[in-house]
């Protein structure tokens, strides 16, 4: 993604001429919590309640869902959000999808997915999982997957607006800020850099010997 303009303002930029569409492009960071925490709790209850799933099986499948989310996050960020647009129309789509976030990375109302995007995506993934897993296994797997998504959304907001003392969070913030301010073709993981390590898309650090 070419870096033509970067604003550090926390104010929201205008994306649409229509006030109706503009309203759907912004969201307070707490909104995903109100939407998806009940979803996670419901599907967790469904797995261990009506599904009578043993706790150890439930925990294992939930971790499977979490792990699958980390790959989904990386894949979507790298190949969907950072696709190469061709033509004015696709450039506009690209800007709406993700370009606006790179131009205005601290826009406080565009750091988590708006419900107009997150709900259809979450629904689509649920039905995708039903093609491969039985009802109660889907419930447990989906709980972990959505917990991973929620952690991603909340951590993404925090990485842009929180000051951390923890070494883990400082490292994660540095990883994400390098994606924004150094090389947008590296560092696609937000809540984790695991797949950047696997696929060698971490930003290359200069060795001490080369920096002298």
DRENPA-3360 file (N, C-alpha, C; in nm, 2 decimals, always signed):
BEGIN
1 = XXXXXXXX = +0.08/-0.12/+0.00/+0.00/+0.00/+0.00/+0.09/+0.12/+0.00 ~ +0.08/+0.21/-0.10/+0.16/+0.33/-0.10/+0.13/+0.42/+0.01 ~ +0.23/+0.48/+0.08/+0.20/+0.56/+0.19/+0.21/+0.71/+0.14 ~ +0.09/+0.77/+0.11/+0.09/+0.90/+0.05/+0.06/+1.01/+0.16 ~ -0.01/+0.96/+0.26/-0.06/+1.06/+0.36/-0.09/+0.99/+0.49 ~ -0.04/+1.04/+0.60/-0.07/+0.99/+0.73/-0.10/+1.10/+0.82 ~ -0.21/+1.09/+0.88/-0.26/+1.19/+0.98/-0.26/+1.13/+1.12 ~ -0.21/+1.20/+1.22/-0.21/+1.15/+1.36/-0.32/+1.20/+1.44;
9 = XXXXXXXX = -0.42/+1.27/+1.37/-0.53/+1.32/+1.44/-0.62/+1.21/+1.49 ~ -0.68/+1.23/+1.61/-0.78/+1.13/+1.66/-0.92/+1.16/+1.61 ~ -0.94/+1.26/+1.53/-1.07/+1.30/+1.48/-1.10/+1.20/+1.36 ~ -1.23/+1.19/+1.33/-1.27/+1.10/+1.22/-1.28/+1.18/+1.09 ~ -1.22/+1.12/+0.99/-1.23/+1.18/+0.86/-1.36/+1.14/+0.79 ~ -1.40/+1.22/+0.69/-1.52/+1.19/+0.62/-1.49/+1.09/+0.51 ~ -1.58/+0.99/+0.50/-1.56/+0.88/+0.40/-1.67/+0.89/+0.29 ~ -1.79/+0.92/+0.33/-1.91/+0.92/+0.24/-1.98/+1.06/+0.24;
17 = XXXXXXXX = -2.03/+1.09/+0.13/-2.11/+1.21/+0.12/-2.24/+1.19/+0.19 ~ -2.30/+1.07/+0.19/-2.42/+1.04/+0.25/-2.40/+1.03/+0.41 ~ -2.48/+1.11/+0.48/-2.48/+1.10/+0.63/-2.52/+0.96/+0.68 ~ -2.61/+0.90/+0.61/-2.65/+0.77/+0.64/-2.54/+0.67/+0.64 ~ -2.47/+0.66/+0.53/-2.36/+0.57/+0.51/-2.24/+0.61/+0.60 ~ -2.22/+0.74/+0.62/-2.11/+0.78/+0.71/-2.13/+0.73/+0.85 ~ -2.26/+0.73/+0.90/-2.29/+0.69/+1.03/-2.25/+0.54/+1.05 ~ -2.27/+0.46/+0.95/-2.24/+0.32/+0.96/-2.09/+0.29/+0.95;
25 = XXXXXXXX = -2.01/+0.39/+0.92/-1.87/+0.36/+0.90/-1.79/+0.39/+1.03 ~ -1.86/+0.44/+1.14/-1.80/+0.48/+1.26/-1.85/+0.39/+1.38 ~ -1.77/+0.37/+1.48/-1.82/+0.29/+1.59/-1.73/+0.31/+1.71 ~ -1.80/+0.32/+1.83/-1.72/+0.33/+1.95/-1.65/+0.20/+1.98 ~ -1.54/+0.20/+2.04/-1.46/+0.08/+2.05/-1.53/-0.02/+2.14 ~ -1.62/+0.02/+2.23/-1.69/-0.07/+2.32/-1.80/-0.15/+2.25 ~ -1.85/-0.11/+2.14/-1.97/-0.17/+2.08/-1.95/-0.32/+2.05 ~ -1.83/-0.36/+2.00/-1.81/-0.51/+1.98/-1.83/-0.59/+2.11;
33 = XXXXXXXX = -1.80/-0.53/+2.22/-1.81/-0.61/+2.35/-1.96/-0.63/+2.37 ~ -2.04/-0.53/+2.35/-2.19/-0.55/+2.38/-2.25/-0.65/+2.28 ~ -2.20/-0.66/+2.16/-2.25/-0.75/+2.06/-2.20/-0.89/+2.07 ~ -2.07/-0.91/+2.09/-2.02/-1.04/+2.08/-1.99/-1.11/+2.21 ~ -1.98/-1.04/+2.32/-1.97/-1.11/+2.45/-2.09/-1.20/+2.47 ~ -2.21/-1.15/+2.45/-2.33/-1.24/+2.47/-2.32/-1.36/+2.37 ~ -2.28/-1.33/+2.25/-2.26/-1.44/+2.15/-2.17/-1.55/+2.20 ~ -2.05/-1.51/+2.25/-1.95/-1.61/+2.30/-2.01/-1.68/+2.42;
41 = XXXXXXXX = -2.08/-1.61/+2.51/-2.14/-1.68/+2.63/-2.25/-1.78/+2.58 ~ -2.33/-1.74/+2.49/-2.44/-1.83/+2.44/-2.38/-1.96/+2.38 ~ -2.29/-1.95/+2.29/-2.23/-2.07/+2.23/-2.15/-2.15/+2.32 ~ -2.09/-2.09/+2.42/-2.02/-2.17/+2.52/-2.12/-2.25/+2.60 ~ -2.23/-2.18/+2.64/-2.33/-2.25/+2.72/-2.39/-2.36/+2.63 ~ -2.41/-2.34/+2.51/-2.47/-2.44/+2.42/-2.38/-2.56/+2.41 ~ -2.25/-2.55/+2.41/-2.16/-2.66/+2.40/-2.16/-2.74/+2.53 ~ -2.15/-2.67/+2.64/-2.13/-2.75/+2.77/-2.27/-2.78/+2.83;
49 = XXXXXXXX = -2.38/-2.71/+2.79/-2.51/-2.73/+2.85/-2.58/-2.84/+2.77 ~ -2.66/-2.79/+2.67/-2.73/-2.89/+2.59/-2.64/-2.99/+2.52 ~ -2.52/-2.95/+2.48/-2.42/-3.04/+2.42/-2.35/-3.13/+2.51 ~ -2.36/-3.11/+2.64/-2.30/-3.19/+2.74/-2.16/-3.23/+2.71 ~ -2.08/-3.13/+2.66/-1.94/-3.15/+2.63/-1.86/-3.15/+2.75 ~ -1.77/-3.25/+2.77/-1.67/-3.24/+2.88/-1.59/-3.12/+2.88 ~ -1.55/-3.07/+2.99/-1.48/-2.94/+3.00/-1.35/-2.94/+2.92 ~ -1.28/-3.06/+2.93/-1.15/-3.07/+2.86/-1.17/-3.07/+2.71;
57 = XXXXXXXX = -1.27/-3.13/+2.66/-1.30/-3.12/+2.52/-1.34/-2.98/+2.48 ~ -1.42/-2.92/+2.56/-1.46/-2.78/+2.53/-1.34/-2.69/+2.53 ~ -1.25/-2.70/+2.62/-1.13/-2.61/+2.63/-1.05/-2.64/+2.51 ~ -1.03/-2.76/+2.47/-0.95/-2.79/+2.35/-1.00/-2.74/+2.22 ~ -1.13/-2.75/+2.20/-1.20/-2.70/+2.08/-1.19/-2.55/+2.08 ~ -1.22/-2.48/+2.20/-1.21/-2.34/+2.21/-1.07/-2.29/+2.16 ~ -0.97/-2.36/+2.21/-0.83/-2.32/+2.17/-0.81/-2.34/+2.03 ~ -0.88/-2.44/+1.97/-0.87/-2.46/+1.83/-0.93/-2.34/+1.75;
65 = XXXXXXXX = -1.04/-2.29/+1.80/-1.11/-2.18/+1.74/-1.02/-2.05/+1.75 ~ -0.96/-2.03/+1.87/-0.87/-1.92/+1.89/-0.75/-1.93/+1.79 ~ -0.69/-2.04/+1.78/-0.58/-2.06/+1.69/-0.62/-2.03/+1.54 ~ -0.74/-2.08/+1.50/-0.78/-2.06/+1.37/-0.81/-1.91/+1.34 ~ -0.85/-1.84/+1.45/-0.87/-1.69/+1.43/-0.74/-1.63/+1.40 ~ -0.63/-1.67/+1.47/-0.50/-1.60/+1.44/-0.46/-1.61/+1.30 ~ -0.49/-1.72/+1.23/-0.46/-1.74/+1.09/-0.56/-1.65/+1.01 ~ -0.69/-1.65/+1.04/-0.78/-1.57/+0.97/-0.75/-1.43/+0.98;
73 = XXXXXXXX = -0.71/-1.38/+1.09/-0.67/-1.24/+1.11/-0.55/-1.20/+1.02 ~ -0.45/-1.29/+1.02/-0.34/-1.27/+0.93/-0.37/-1.27/+0.78 ~ -0.45/-1.37/+0.74/-0.49/-1.39/+0.60/-0.57/-1.27/+0.55 ~ -0.67/-1.23/+0.63/-0.76/-1.12/+0.59/-0.68/-0.99/+0.58 ~ -0.59/-0.97/+0.68/-0.52/-0.84/+0.68/-0.42/-0.84/+0.56 ~ -0.36/-0.95/+0.53/-0.26/-0.95/+0.43/-0.32/-0.95/+0.29 ~ -0.42/-1.04/+0.27/-0.46/-1.06/+0.13/-0.60/-0.99/+0.09 ~ -0.67/-0.95/+0.20/-0.80/-0.89/+0.17/-0.79/-0.74/+0.19;
81 = XXXXXXXX = -0.74/-0.70/+0.31/-0.73/-0.55/+0.34/-0.61/-0.49/+0.26 ~ -0.51/-0.57/+0.23/-0.40/-0.51/+0.15/-0.39/-0.56/+0.01 ~ -0.50/-0.58/-0.05/-0.50/-0.62/-0.19/-0.46/-0.50/-0.27 ~ -0.40/-0.53/-0.39/-0.36/-0.42/-0.48/-0.47/-0.38/-0.57 ~ -0.52/-0.25/-0.55/-0.64/-0.21/-0.63/-0.60/-0.17/-0.77 ~ -0.69/-0.20/-0.87/-0.67/-0.16/-1.01/-0.79/-0.08/-1.06 ~ -0.77/+0.04/-1.09/-0.87/+0.13/-1.14/-0.93/+0.21/-1.02 ~ -1.00/+0.32/-1.06/-1.05/+0.41/-0.96/-1.16/+0.35/-0.87;
89 = XXXXXXXX = -1.24/+0.26/-0.92/-1.35/+0.20/-0.84/-1.28/+0.11/-0.73 ~ -1.19/+0.03/-0.77/-1.12/-0.06/-0.67/-1.03/+0.02/-0.58 ~ -0.98/+0.13/-0.62/-0.90/+0.21/-0.53/-1.00/+0.27/-0.42 ~ -1.12/+0.30/-0.46/-1.22/+0.35/-0.36/-1.26/+0.24/-0.26 ~ -1.28/+0.12/-0.32/-1.31/+0.01/-0.23/-1.20/-0.02/-0.13 ~ -1.08/-0.01/-0.18/-0.96/-0.04/-0.10/-0.95/+0.07/+0.01 ~ -0.98/+0.19/-0.02/-0.97/+0.30/+0.08/-1.08/+0.27/+0.19 ~ -1.20/+0.23/+0.15/-1.31/+0.21/+0.24/-1.27/+0.09/+0.33;
97 = XXXXXXXX = -1.22/-0.02/+0.27/-1.18/-0.14/+0.34/-1.07/-0.11/+0.45 ~ -0.96/-0.05/+0.41/-0.85/-0.04/+0.49/-0.76/+0.08/+0.47 ~ -0.77/+0.14/+0.35/-0.68/+0.25/+0.32/-0.70/+0.37/+0.42 ~ -0.83/+0.39/+0.45/-0.86/+0.50/+0.54/-0.79/+0.49/+0.68 ~ -0.77/+0.36/+0.72/-0.71/+0.34/+0.85/-0.56/+0.37/+0.84 ~ -0.50/+0.35/+0.73/-0.36/+0.38/+0.71/-0.33/+0.53/+0.69 ~ -0.43/+0.60/+0.63/-0.42/+0.74/+0.62/-0.45/+0.81/+0.75 ~ -0.54/+0.75/+0.83/-0.58/+0.81/+0.96/-0.58/+0.70/+1.07;
105 = XXXXXXXX = -0.46/+0.66/+1.10/-0.44/+0.55/+1.19/-0.49/+0.57/+1.33 ~ -0.51/+0.69/+1.38/-0.55/+0.72/+1.51/-0.70/+0.77/+1.52 ~ -0.77/+0.75/+1.41/-0.91/+0.78/+1.41/-0.98/+0.69/+1.51 ~ -1.02/+0.75/+1.62/-1.07/+0.67/+1.73/-1.20/+0.59/+1.70 ~ -1.27/+0.63/+1.60/-1.40/+0.57/+1.57/-1.39/+0.47/+1.45 ~ -1.27/+0.45/+1.41/-1.25/+0.35/+1.30/-1.13/+0.25/+1.33 ~ -1.13/+0.21/+1.45/-1.02/+0.12/+1.50/-1.08/-0.02/+1.53 ~ -1.21/-0.03/+1.54/-1.27/-0.16/+1.55/-1.37/-0.18/+1.44;
113 = XXXXXXXX = -1.41/-0.30/+1.40/-1.50/-0.32/+1.29/-1.64/-0.27/+1.32 ~ -1.70/-0.19/+1.24/-1.84/-0.15/+1.26/-1.93/-0.27/+1.25 ~ -2.05/-0.28/+1.32/-2.14/-0.39/+1.32/-2.19/-0.42/+1.17 ~ -2.19/-0.32/+1.09/-2.23/-0.34/+0.95/-2.14/-0.43/+0.87 ~ -2.02/-0.45/+0.93/-1.92/-0.54/+0.87/-1.90/-0.66/+0.95 ~ -1.89/-0.64/+1.08/-1.85/-0.75/+1.17/-1.97/-0.86/+1.18 ~ -2.09/-0.81/+1.19/-2.20/-0.91/+1.20/-2.22/-1.00/+1.08 ~ -2.22/-0.94/+0.95/-2.22/-1.03/+0.84/-2.11/-1.13/+0.83;
121 = XXXXXXXX = -1.99/-1.08/+0.86/-1.87/-1.16/+0.86/-1.88/-1.27/+0.96 ~ -1.92/-1.24/+1.08/-1.93/-1.34/+1.19/-2.04/-1.44/+1.15 ~ -2.15/-1.40/+1.09/-2.25/-1.49/+1.05/-2.20/-1.59/+0.94 ~ -2.13/-1.53/+0.84/-2.07/-1.61/+0.74/-1.97/-1.72/+0.79 ~ -1.89/-1.68/+0.88/-1.80/-1.78/+0.94/-1.87/-1.89/+1.01 ~ -1.97/-1.85/+1.08/-2.05/-1.95/+1.16/-2.10/-2.06/+1.06 ~ -2.16/-2.02/+0.95/-2.22/-2.11/+0.86/-2.11/-2.19/+0.78 ~ -2.00/-2.13/+0.77/-1.88/-2.20/+0.71/-1.84/-2.31/+0.80;
129 = XXXXXXXX = -1.83/-2.29/+0.93/-1.79/-2.39/+1.03/-1.89/-2.51/+1.03 ~ -2.02/-2.48/+1.01/-2.12/-2.58/+1.01/-2.11/-2.68/+0.90 ~ -2.03/-2.65/+0.80/-2.01/-2.74/+0.69/-1.91/-2.85/+0.73 ~ -1.83/-2.82/+0.83/-1.72/-2.92/+0.87/-1.73/-2.98/+1.01 ~ -1.81/-2.91/+1.10/-1.83/-2.96/+1.23/-1.97/-2.98/+1.27 ~ -1.99/-3.07/+1.37/-2.13/-3.10/+1.42/-2.17/-2.98/+1.51 ~ -2.30/-2.98/+1.54/-2.36/-2.86/+1.60/-2.29/-2.82/+1.73 ~ -2.26/-2.91/+1.82/-2.20/-2.86/+1.95/-2.05/-2.84/+1.94;
137 = XXXXXXXX = -1.99/-2.90/+1.84/-1.85/-2.87/+1.82/-1.84/-2.74/+1.75 ~ -1.93/-2.70/+1.67/-1.93/-2.57/+1.61/-1.95/-2.47/+1.72 ~ -2.04/-2.49/+1.81/-2.06/-2.40/+1.92/-1.93/-2.37/+2.00 ~ -1.86/-2.47/+2.03/-1.73/-2.45/+2.11/-1.63/-2.38/+2.02 ~ -1.61/-2.43/+1.90/-1.51/-2.37/+1.81/-1.54/-2.23/+1.78 ~ -1.67/-2.20/+1.76/-1.71/-2.06/+1.73/-1.69/-1.97/+1.85 ~ -1.71/-2.02/+1.97/-1.68/-1.94/+2.09/-1.54/-1.90/+2.09 ~ -1.45/-1.99/+2.06/-1.30/-1.96/+2.06/-1.27/-1.86/+1.95;
145 = XXXXXXXX = -1.33/-1.89/+1.83/-1.30/-1.80/+1.72/-1.35/-1.66/+1.74 ~ -1.46/-1.64/+1.80/-1.52/-1.51/+1.82/-1.44/-1.44/+1.94 ~ -1.40/-1.52/+2.04/-1.32/-1.46/+2.14/-1.19/-1.41/+2.09 ~ -1.13/-1.48/+1.99/-1.01/-1.43/+1.92/-1.03/-1.30/+1.85 ~ -1.15/-1.30/+1.78/-1.18/-1.17/+1.70/-1.20/-1.06/+1.80 ~ -1.27/-1.08/+1.91/-1.29/-0.97/+2.01/-1.16/-0.92/+2.07 ~ -1.07/-1.02/+2.10/-0.94/-0.98/+2.15/-0.86/-0.89/+2.04 ~ -0.88/-0.93/+1.92/-0.81/-0.86/+1.81/-0.87/-0.71/+1.80;
153 = XXXXXXXX = -1.00/-0.70/+1.81/-1.06/-0.57/+1.80/-1.02/-0.48/+1.91 ~ -1.03/-0.53/+2.04/-0.99/-0.45/+2.15/-0.84/-0.42/+2.16 ~ -0.76/-0.52/+2.12/-0.62/-0.49/+2.13/-0.58/-0.39/+2.02 ~ -0.65/-0.40/+1.90/-0.61/-0.30/+1.80/-0.64/-0.16/+1.84 ~ -0.75/-0.14/+1.91/-0.78/+0.00/+1.96/-0.67/+0.03/+2.06 ~ -0.64/-0.06/+2.15/-0.54/-0.03/+2.26/-0.40/+0.00/+2.20 ~ -0.37/-0.07/+2.10/-0.23/-0.05/+2.04/-0.22/+0.09/+1.98 ~ -0.33/+0.15/+1.94/-0.32/+0.29/+1.89/-0.34/+0.39/+2.00;
161 = XXXXXXXX = -0.40/+0.36/+2.11/-0.44/+0.46/+2.21/-0.39/+0.44/+2.35 ~ -0.34/+0.33/+2.38/-0.30/+0.30/+2.52/-0.14/+0.31/+2.53 ~ -0.10/+0.35/+2.65/+0.04/+0.35/+2.69/+0.07/+0.23/+2.78 ~ +0.16/+0.14/+2.73/+0.18/+0.01/+2.80/+0.31/+0.01/+2.88 ~ +0.30/-0.06/+2.99/+0.42/-0.09/+3.07/+0.47/-0.23/+3.06 ~ +0.38/-0.32/+3.02/+0.41/-0.46/+3.00/+0.50/-0.48/+2.88 ~ +0.61/-0.56/+2.89/+0.70/-0.59/+2.78/+0.63/-0.65/+2.66 ~ +0.53/-0.74/+2.69/+0.45/-0.81/+2.59/+0.38/-0.71/+2.50;
169 = XXXXXXXX = +0.31/-0.62/+2.57/+0.22/-0.52/+2.50/+0.31/-0.41/+2.42 ~ +0.42/-0.38/+2.49/+0.51/-0.28/+2.42/+0.57/-0.34/+2.29 ~ +0.60/-0.47/+2.30/+0.65/-0.54/+2.18/+0.55/-0.55/+2.07 ~ +0.42/-0.58/+2.11/+0.32/-0.59/+2.01/+0.28/-0.46/+1.95 ~ +0.29/-0.35/+2.03/+0.26/-0.22/+1.98/+0.37/-0.18/+1.88 ~ +0.49/-0.21/+1.91/+0.60/-0.17/+1.82/+0.59/-0.25/+1.69 ~ +0.54/-0.37/+1.70/+0.52/-0.45/+1.58/+0.41/-0.39/+1.49 ~ +0.31/-0.34/+1.55/+0.20/-0.28/+1.47/+0.23/-0.14/+1.42;
177 = XXXXXXXX = +0.30/-0.06/+1.50/+0.34/+0.07/+1.46/+0.44/+0.07/+1.34 ~ +0.52/-0.04/+1.34/+0.61/-0.05/+1.23/+0.54/-0.08/+1.10 ~ +0.43/-0.16/+1.11/+0.34/-0.18/+1.00/+0.28/-0.05/+0.94 ~ +0.25/+0.04/+1.03/+0.19/+0.17/+0.99/+0.29/+0.27/+0.94 ~ +0.40/+0.28/+1.02/+0.49/+0.39/+0.99/+0.62/+0.36/+0.92 ~ +0.65/+0.23/+0.90/+0.77/+0.19/+0.84/+0.75/+0.11/+0.71 ~ +0.68/+0.00/+0.72/+0.66/-0.08/+0.60/+0.52/-0.16/+0.61 ~ +0.43/-0.11/+0.54/+0.29/-0.17/+0.54/+0.28/-0.31/+0.47;
185 = XXXXXXXX = +0.39/-0.35/+0.41/+0.39/-0.48/+0.35/+0.45/-0.59/+0.45 ~ +0.47/-0.55/+0.57/+0.52/-0.64/+0.68/+0.43/-0.62/+0.80 ~ +0.44/-0.72/+0.89/+0.37/-0.71/+1.02/+0.22/-0.71/+1.01 ~ +0.16/-0.81/+0.95/+0.02/-0.82/+0.93/-0.06/-0.87/+1.05 ~ +0.01/-0.94/+1.14/-0.06/-0.98/+1.26/-0.08/-0.86/+1.36 ~ -0.19/-0.85/+1.42/-0.22/-0.74/+1.51/-0.23/-0.79/+1.65 ~ -0.31/-0.90/+1.68/-0.31/-0.95/+1.82/-0.20/-1.05/+1.84 ~ -0.13/-1.09/+1.74/-0.02/-1.18/+1.76/+0.07/-1.17/+1.63;
193 = XXXXXXXX = +0.20/-1.19/+1.65/+0.29/-1.19/+1.53/+0.33/-1.33/+1.49 ~ +0.26/-1.43/+1.54/+0.29/-1.57/+1.51/+0.30/-1.61/+1.36 ~ +0.20/-1.56/+1.28/+0.21/-1.59/+1.14/+0.30/-1.51/+1.06 ~ +0.33/-1.39/+1.11/+0.44/-1.31/+1.05/+0.57/-1.38/+1.06 ~ +0.59/-1.45/+1.17/+0.71/-1.53/+1.19/+0.71/-1.65/+1.10 ~ +0.60/-1.72/+1.09/+0.59/-1.84/+1.01/+0.61/-1.81/+0.86 ~ +0.55/-1.70/+0.81/+0.55/-1.66/+0.67/+0.66/-1.56/+0.64 ~ +0.75/-1.53/+0.74/+0.86/-1.44/+0.72/+0.81/-1.30/+0.67;
201 = XXXXXXXX = +0.71/-1.25/+0.73/+0.66/-1.12/+0.70/+0.68/-1.02/+0.81 ~ +0.77/-1.05/+0.90/+0.81/-0.95/+1.01/+0.90/-0.85/+0.94 ~ +0.90/-0.73/+0.99/+1.00/-0.63/+0.94/+1.14/-0.67/+0.97 ~ +1.22/-0.66/+0.88/+1.36/-0.70/+0.90/+1.43/-0.60/+0.99 ~ +1.49/-0.65/+1.10/+1.56/-0.56/+1.19/+1.71/-0.55/+1.15 ~ +1.77/-0.44/+1.15/+1.91/-0.43/+1.13/+1.99/-0.49/+1.24 ~ +2.08/-0.57/+1.21/+2.17/-0.64/+1.31/+2.26/-0.53/+1.37 ~ +2.30/-0.56/+1.49/+2.39/-0.47/+1.56/+2.52/-0.44/+1.48;
209 = XXXX = +2.57/-0.55/+1.42/+2.69/-0.53/+1.34/+2.67/-0.44/+1.22 ~ +2.55/-0.45/+1.16/+2.53/-0.36/+1.05/+2.49/-0.22/+1.08 ~ +2.46/-0.20/+1.21/+2.41/-0.06/+1.25/+2.53/+0.02/+1.30 ~ +2.64/-0.04/+1.32/+2.76/+0.03/+1.37/+2.82/+0.11/+1.26;
% end
